[in-house]
Every structure is written in structure tokens, then in C-alpha cells.
């Protein structure tokens, strides 16, 4: 069965025709950008839900969201964003927070 994976048969290819969009996190160099969850969408090609988020800087994006995220919830993106579910920040900042608690 493992030998069949390299052939690119329909059984083992990703269902890219079912993807809602190309999901990308918002890159913030400095400060914090705040956004609001407008709607939660079920994507048939993924097991995790996605959300349409409107940011303060005028951008609107689709992003993967963690369990417990609700419509009208405020999320933050940036280096100095608090470590909370839904917020996007650099992994090094999460590790600093984790190590300072220990």
C-alpha cells in the first residue's frame, strides 16, 4: 500500500479543488493589529474551521482558528500580542512567556 503513494493517484492527492482559499496569517513587524471574527466557515477540505477576519488596517483574511473561537471575538496579531487562543504571534514570544512562568 505504501508503494502506491508515489504515483500521484487520486486516492493520495489533496482535494485542492475543494479548498475555500489560500489561508495565510497576517505578518506584523511591530506593534499589534486587532481584528474581529466576522464569520466561521466550514471548509470541506480541512478538519479545522476557518474564519473570515476583518483587521483594523483594512485587510480581510481567512485564517484557521482554534476551538472556542466565536463570531464577534476580537483577536490580535503581532509580536507583543498576549498569549491567548486565537491570537497570532511569533513562536519565540510564546516560549518566553512559557519559560517565565516555569
Z-matrix of the N, CA and C atoms (Angstrom, degrees):
N
C 1 1.438
C 2 1.534 1 111.03
N 3 1.318 2 118.11 1 -38.81
C 4 1.451 3 121.34 2 -179.91
C 5 1.517 4 112.87 3 -64.90
N 6 1.325 5 117.73 4 -27.66
C 7 1.459 6 120.86 5 -179.60
C 8 1.524 7 111.48 6 -69.58
N 9 1.301 8 118.00 7 -24.46
C 10 1.464 9 121.34 8 -177.83
C 11 1.519 10 112.63 9 -73.50
N 12 1.328 11 118.39 10 -18.67
C 13 1.456 12 121.12 11 -173.80
C 14 1.524 13 113.36 12 -65.91
N 15 1.304 14 118.69 13 -31.89
C 16 1.454 15 121.47 14 -176.78
C 17 1.511 16 114.43 15 -75.34
N 18 1.304 17 118.58 16 -12.59
C 19 1.468 18 121.44 17 -175.92
C 20 1.523 19 113.07 18 -77.35
N 21 1.329 20 118.41 19 -20.38
C 22 1.464 21 120.45 20 -178.30
C 23 1.507 22 112.28 21 77.94
N 24 1.327 23 116.49 22 28.99
C 25 1.458 24 119.44 23 179.24
C 26 1.533 25 109.84 24 -69.41
N 27 1.334 26 118.63 25 160.72
C 28 1.468 27 121.21 26 -178.20
C 29 1.523 28 114.04 27 -57.09
N 30 1.311 29 118.67 28 -24.43
C 31 1.452 30 121.29 29 -179.94
C 32 1.524 31 111.45 30 -65.22
N 33 1.322 32 118.00 31 -34.24
C 34 1.456 33 121.76 32 -172.46
C 35 1.531 34 114.54 33 -109.55
N 36 1.314 35 119.07 34 4.70
C 37 1.463 36 119.84 35 179.13
C 38 1.531 37 109.79 36 -92.46
N 39 1.324 38 116.18 37 151.81
C 40 1.464 39 121.19 38 -179.94
C 41 1.531 40 110.20 39 -72.51
N 42 1.326 41 117.17 40 142.58
C 43 1.470 42 119.40 41 179.87
C 44 1.531 43 110.89 42 -80.79
N 45 1.336 44 116.95 43 66.58
C 46 1.459 45 121.28 44 -173.78
C 47 1.528 46 112.38 45 -65.16
N 48 1.317 47 118.61 46 -22.04
C 49 1.455 48 120.76 47 177.99
C 50 1.528 49 111.66 48 -71.29
N 51 1.339 50 117.33 49 -13.45
C 52 1.462 51 121.29 50 179.88
C 53 1.526 52 112.78 51 -96.88
N 54 1.341 53 118.50 52 -8.89
C 55 1.459 54 121.00 53 -178.21
C 56 1.526 55 110.18 54 -65.09
N 57 1.330 56 117.04 55 136.38
C 58 1.465 57 121.45 56 177.92
C 59 1.526 58 110.83 57 -72.12
N 60 1.331 59 116.33 58 -42.09
C 61 1.466 60 120.34 59 -177.66
C 62 1.518 61 109.51 60 -166.46
N 63 1.320 62 115.83 61 169.44
C 64 1.454 63 121.94 62 173.13
C 65 1.525 64 106.96 63 -83.57
N 66 1.327 65 117.63 64 111.51
C 67 1.457 66 121.95 65 -175.17
C 68 1.523 67 110.50 66 -85.19
N 69 1.333 68 116.14 67 130.54
C 70 1.462 69 120.92 68 179.28
C 71 1.521 70 108.84 69 -141.32
N 72 1.330 71 115.93 70 139.79
C 73 1.455 72 120.46 71 175.76
C 74 1.523 73 109.38 72 -79.04
N 75 1.302 74 115.34 73 153.26
C 76 1.454 75 121.92 74 179.36
C 77 1.522 76 109.19 75 -77.66
N 78 1.342 77 117.20 76 127.16
C 79 1.466 78 121.11 77 177.98
C 80 1.513 79 108.83 78 -90.67
N 81 1.330 80 115.57 79 125.48
C 82 1.463 81 121.45 80 178.46
C 83 1.520 82 107.41 81 -125.47
N 84 1.323 83 116.70 82 119.93
C 85 1.466 84 120.99 83 -177.85
C 86 1.523 85 111.52 84 -75.44
N 87 1.318 86 117.83 85 -45.81
C 88 1.465 87 121.62 86 -178.77
C 89 1.524 88 108.85 87 -140.54
N 90 1.330 89 115.83 88 151.29
C 91 1.454 90 120.57 89 176.91
C 92 1.520 91 112.60 90 78.41
N 93 1.323 92 114.83 91 -162.40
C 94 1.463 93 121.56 92 -177.78
C 95 1.527 94 109.05 93 -130.85
N 96 1.319 95 116.31 94 139.28
C 97 1.457 96 122.57 95 172.26
C 98 1.522 97 106.56 96 -113.40
N 99 1.308 98 116.79 97 128.72
C 100 1.456 99 122.09 98 -178.16
C 101 1.525 100 109.22 99 -101.03
N 102 1.318 101 115.35 100 141.50
C 103 1.453 102 121.12 101 178.92
C 104 1.513 103 111.52 102 -135.35
N 105 1.324 104 115.51 103 163.49
C 106 1.459 105 121.29 104 -179.22
C 107 1.524 106 108.81 105 -125.77
N 108 1.327 107 116.89 106 133.77
C 109 1.458 108 122.06 107 179.84
C 110 1.524 109 108.06 108 -74.97
N 111 1.344 110 117.04 109 116.81
C 112 1.456 111 121.55 110 -178.87
C 113 1.527 112 111.91 111 -86.32
N 114 1.329 113 116.18 112 -43.00
C 115 1.463 114 119.79 113 179.33
C 116 1.521 115 109.96 114 -157.40
N 117 1.316 116 115.78 115 154.56
C 118 1.459 117 122.37 116 177.04
C 119 1.520 118 106.93 117 -108.02
N 120 1.325 119 115.60 118 130.10
C 121 1.465 120 121.93 119 -173.49
C 122 1.519 121 109.48 120 -119.65
N 123 1.330 122 116.22 121 138.77
C 124 1.464 123 120.96 122 173.57
C 125 1.520 124 107.66 123 -88.67
N 126 1.311 125 117.20 124 125.15
C 127 1.453 126 122.95 125 177.89
C 128 1.525 127 107.58 126 -105.26
N 129 1.309 128 116.94 127 119.89
C 130 1.465 129 120.69 128 -176.44
C 131 1.517 130 113.10 129 -65.54
N 132 1.323 131 118.09 130 -20.08
C 133 1.459 132 121.24 131 -177.82
C 134 1.531 133 112.89 132 -90.26
N 135 1.339 134 117.24 133 -5.05
C 136 1.465 135 120.49 134 -177.94
C 137 1.520 136 110.13 135 -129.40
N 138 1.329 137 115.16 136 155.28
C 139 1.460 138 118.69 137 177.01
C 140 1.530 139 111.32 138 -89.42
N 141 1.326 140 118.15 139 -18.51
C 142 1.460 141 122.28 140 178.75
C 143 1.531 142 109.67 141 -96.50
N 144 1.329 143 117.22 142 146.94
C 145 1.471 144 119.27 143 177.70
C 146 1.526 145 111.08 144 -73.99
N 147 1.323 146 115.68 145 158.63
C 148 1.455 147 121.20 146 174.87
C 149 1.526 148 108.30 147 -120.36
N 150 1.320 149 116.25 148 158.28
C 151 1.464 150 120.25 149 -179.16
C 152 1.514 151 109.92 150 -132.01
N 153 1.336 152 115.03 151 146.03
C 154 1.456 153 121.04 152 172.23
C 155 1.525 154 105.95 153 -90.74
N 156 1.332 155 116.36 154 120.64
C 157 1.455 156 121.98 155 -174.56
C 158 1.526 157 109.71 156 -120.77
N 159 1.330 158 115.63 157 131.36
C 160 1.460 159 122.11 158 176.85
C 161 1.518 160 108.01 159 -103.98
N 162 1.349 161 116.80 160 122.76
C 163 1.455 162 122.30 161 -177.95
C 164 1.521 163 111.38 162 -97.30
N 165 1.338 164 116.06 163 160.01
C 166 1.461 165 122.54 164 -179.49
C 167 1.524 166 112.65 165 -62.98
N 168 1.327 167 117.14 166 -28.16
C 169 1.467 168 120.06 167 -178.08
C 170 1.531 169 112.40 168 -82.05
N 171 1.332 170 117.73 169 7.43
C 172 1.459 171 121.72 170 175.58
C 173 1.517 172 114.85 171 96.14
N 174 1.308 173 118.56 172 -8.83
C 175 1.460 174 120.89 173 179.91
C 176 1.522 175 110.64 174 -81.93
N 177 1.306 176 115.04 175 150.61
C 178 1.456 177 121.63 176 174.46
C 179 1.523 178 107.39 177 -129.93
N 180 1.340 179 116.82 178 128.54
C 181 1.463 180 120.87 179 -175.38
C 182 1.506 181 111.08 180 -136.37
N 183 1.338 182 113.89 181 159.94
C 184 1.455 183 121.59 182 169.40
C 185 1.521 184 106.84 183 -101.27
N 186 1.339 185 116.88 184 129.94
C 187 1.460 186 121.49 185 -178.85
C 188 1.518 187 109.80 186 -137.12
N 189 1.336 188 115.57 187 151.54
C 190 1.463 189 120.34 188 170.92
C 191 1.517 190 108.47 189 -68.17
N 192 1.317 191 116.67 190 142.70
C 193 1.458 192 119.92 191 -178.47
C 194 1.520 193 110.22 192 -126.95
N 195 1.327 194 117.42 193 150.87
C 196 1.461 195 120.29 194 177.84
C 197 1.531 196 111.25 195 -80.89
N 198 1.299 197 114.93 196 167.71
C 199 1.455 198 121.05 197 177.53
C 200 1.528 199 109.36 198 -63.30
N 201 1.316 200 117.04 199 139.93
C 202 1.451 201 121.85 200 178.97
C 203 1.514 202 113.91 201 97.54
N 204 1.325 203 118.55 202 -6.39
C 205 1.459 204 121.21 203 177.88
C 206 1.522 205 108.99 204 -75.02
N 207 1.326 206 116.29 205 138.02
C 208 1.461 207 121.82 206 -176.39
C 209 1.523 208 111.26 207 -123.02
N 210 1.335 209 115.91 208 161.99
C 211 1.455 210 121.67 209 175.10
C 212 1.528 211 107.85 210 -65.62
N 213 1.311 212 117.59 211 143.39
C 214 1.472 213 126.80 212 -177.44
C 215 1.527 214 113.01 213 71.72
N 216 1.322 215 118.63 214 8.76
C 217 1.464 216 121.20 215 175.70
C 218 1.520 217 108.77 216 -76.10
N 219 1.313 218 116.57 217 143.08
C 220 1.456 219 122.07 218 178.21
C 221 1.525 220 108.57 219 -94.72
N 222 1.338 221 115.83 220 131.10
C 223 1.460 222 120.97 221 175.86
C 224 1.520 223 108.46 222 -122.47
N 225 1.334 224 116.14 223 160.86
C 226 1.454 225 121.10 224 -179.23
C 227 1.519 226 110.07 225 -128.86
N 228 1.312 227 115.82 226 144.12
C 229 1.461 228 122.55 227 176.88
C 230 1.519 229 108.23 228 -126.28
N 231 1.332 230 115.88 229 134.55
C 232 1.457 231 119.68 230 177.62
C 233 1.511 232 111.55 231 148.37
N 234 1.318 233 115.51 232 169.92
C 235 1.462 234 121.39 233 -176.63
C 236 1.521 235 111.64 234 -65.24
N 237 1.316 236 118.39 235 -39.39
C 238 1.463 237 120.81 236 -176.69
C 239 1.528 238 113.36 237 -97.64
N 240 1.333 239 117.53 238 18.59
C 241 1.468 240 120.62 239 177.14
C 242 1.523 241 109.52 240 -70.14
N 243 1.333 242 117.76 241 146.04
C 244 1.468 243 119.47 242 178.56
C 245 1.528 244 111.12 243 -68.11
N 246 1.323 245 115.81 244 153.18
C 247 1.467 246 120.95 245 179.72
C 248 1.529 247 107.73 246 -82.65
N 249 1.321 248 115.69 247 95.05
C 250 1.462 249 123.53 248 179.49
C 251 1.518 250 108.52 249 -140.71
N 252 1.336 251 117.55 250 155.69
C 253 1.470 252 119.85 251 178.08
C 254 1.528 253 111.24 252 -58.94
N 255 1.316 254 115.84 253 130.97
C 256 1.455 255 121.90 254 179.31
C 257 1.509 256 113.90 255 100.41
N 258 1.323 257 118.22 256 -26.26
C 259 1.467 258 121.35 257 -179.83
C 260 1.523 259 110.16 258 -76.95
N 261 1.337 260 115.56 259 149.03
C 262 1.453 261 121.60 260 179.36
C 263 1.518 262 108.73 261 -115.24
N 264 1.333 263 115.63 262 122.58
C 265 1.453 264 120.20 263 176.48
C 266 1.517 265 110.04 264 -149.17
N 267 1.308 266 116.06 265 171.07
C 268 1.450 267 122.59 266 -176.92
C 269 1.530 268 109.70 267 -67.22
N 270 1.326 269 117.00 268 140.91
C 271 1.451 270 121.96 269 -178.42
C 272 1.529 271 112.09 270 -58.99
N 273 1.320 272 117.28 271 -35.17
C 274 1.467 273 120.90 272 179.45
C 275 1.532 274 111.16 273 -61.37
N 276 1.333 275 117.59 274 -35.56
C 277 1.461 276 121.41 275 178.93
C 278 1.528 277 110.74 276 -69.44
N 279 1.315 278 117.27 277 -36.60
C 280 1.465 279 121.37 278 177.47
C 281 1.521 280 109.44 279 -65.44
N 282 1.342 281 116.55 280 -42.32
C 283 1.457 282 120.24 281 178.82
C 284 1.529 283 111.78 282 -64.65
N 285 1.342 284 117.60 283 -40.03
C 286 1.462 285 120.62 284 177.10
C 287 1.519 286 110.75 285 -59.51
N 288 1.323 287 116.63 286 -43.62
C 289 1.470 288 121.93 287 -179.99
C 290 1.528 289 109.79 288 -64.16
N 291 1.317 290 116.30 289 -43.89
C 292 1.461 291 121.44 290 -178.91
C 293 1.533 292 111.58 291 -64.75
N 294 1.334 293 117.01 292 -44.03
C 295 1.450 294 121.19 293 -178.78
C 296 1.531 295 112.00 294 -71.47
N 297 1.322 296 118.10 295 -29.13
C 298 1.468 297 119.26 296 178.47
C 299 1.529 298 111.32 297 -73.05
N 300 1.313 299 118.11 298 -24.05
C 301 1.464 300 122.23 299 179.05
C 302 1.523 301 110.43 300 -78.07
N 303 1.335 302 116.23 301 -32.62
C 304 1.459 303 120.59 302 -175.98
C 305 1.481 304 112.69 303 -73.32
